[in-house]
Amino acid sequence: MSASNDTIGDFLTSIRNGSKAQRATISIQWSQLREGVARILTESGYLSGFRKVERDDKPVLELSLKYVSGVPAITSIERVSTPGRRVYAGYSTVPKVIGGMGVSILTTSRGVMTDSEARRQKVGGELLAKVW
């Protein structure tokens, strides 16, 4: 098993695969950035919740996947910025996902936030992912 350089890409893939497999919860290695993304997905209504737990003296993030009438709440989750191609946007140029129906997740100097929060606080940053 090789270590990946794209931890956020792996994180999003785990969520996507867990949803398709109709899993109630998934566990993934904890990081501050992953916890920030999980917080946004929960606040935006794409996850039922998340919590940080210790397993074998290592922090793990446990995500509760959300389903609406048996259908995953996340229709699509895409990585925008990758280790080989970083994508940045100023607050005025942050793209709306499906006309505001979805959420863009950014990492900024003020932490991880949604596209609408970045516009409100007038901060730009790296576009991590788009979710709808």
N, C-alpha and C positions, 0 to 999 in steps of 0.2 A: 504494500500500500504506500503510495507516494504522497508526500505532503503537498497540499495545494497552496499556491500563492494568492488565490482569490477566495478568501474566507467568507466574504459577503456573498459571492456567487454560489458557494457551497451551501451557505445558510438558506438562501432563497430557493435553491434546488431541493433542499430537504423539506422545506415548507410545501413546495409544489408537489413533490412526490408523496408526501404524507397526506395531502388533500386528495390526490387522485386515488390513493389506496384506502381512502375513507378512515384513516387513523384518527382516534380521539385526541391523542397527544403525541408529540414528538420531543425527543431530547437532543440537545446539541451543545457542544462546548460553549461555555460562557465567554463573552468579551463585552466590554463597555459599549462598543459600537453595535453589536448584535442586540444587546439589551435595549438600546435606544431605538433601533428599528422595530423590535418586538413591541415596545411601548407605543410607537406610532401606529402599528398595525392593529393593536388592541383598541386604541382611542378612536381609530377610523372605522372600527367595526368589522375588521377582517379576521381577527382572532378573538376567541372567547376570553383569553387571558394568558398570562405567563408568570413564572416564578423562578427565582434563582435558588437552586438547591446544591448541597454538597454530596458528591458521589466519589468514593475512594479518595477523599481529600482533594478533589478537583471540583471547581465550580461548574455547574451544568445549568443550562437554561431549559426549562420545561415549558413548551408551548401547548396551549389547548386550542386545537383547530375548531373553526366555527363552520357549521353547516346550516343552510336554510332549506327546510323541507327535503333533507337528504342531499342537497346540492352544495358543494363547497362555496363559501362566501367569497373566496378569491377565484375570480374567473381567469385572471392572468397575472403573473408577477414576473417582471423582466428586469434584468441588470442593464443599466445604462452605461455607467462609467466602469471600465475594467482596468486591471493593472497595466495593460498594454496601451490603452486608449482612455485617458482621463477626460471627462466631460464636465466643464464648469459652466455656470450660468450666473449672471447678475440677477438681483431680485426682480428687475423689470423684464428679464428675458426667460424666467423660469417657465417651462412649458406647462400648460394645463393638460391633464390627462383626460381624454374623451370629454372635452368641454367642461371640465370640473367634476365629472362623475367619478373619476379615479383620483389617485393621490401620487404625487411625485415625492420621493424621500431624498432629502439633501443632508449632507454633513457640512456644517458651517462653523464659523469661529465661536458661535454661541451654542453649539451642540447639534444633535440630530433633530431635524424638524421637517414638517410637510411643506409643500410648495406654497400653500396659502399663508402659513405662519411666517415663512421667509419673506413673502411679499409684504405682510403686515409689519414685520420688524425691519424691513428694508435691508436685508442681508442676503448675499449670494453665497454660493458654495459649490461643492462637487455633487453632481446628480448621481445618487447611488442606484435608485430603482424606480420603476413605475408599477403601480398596482391598480387593478380594477376588477 
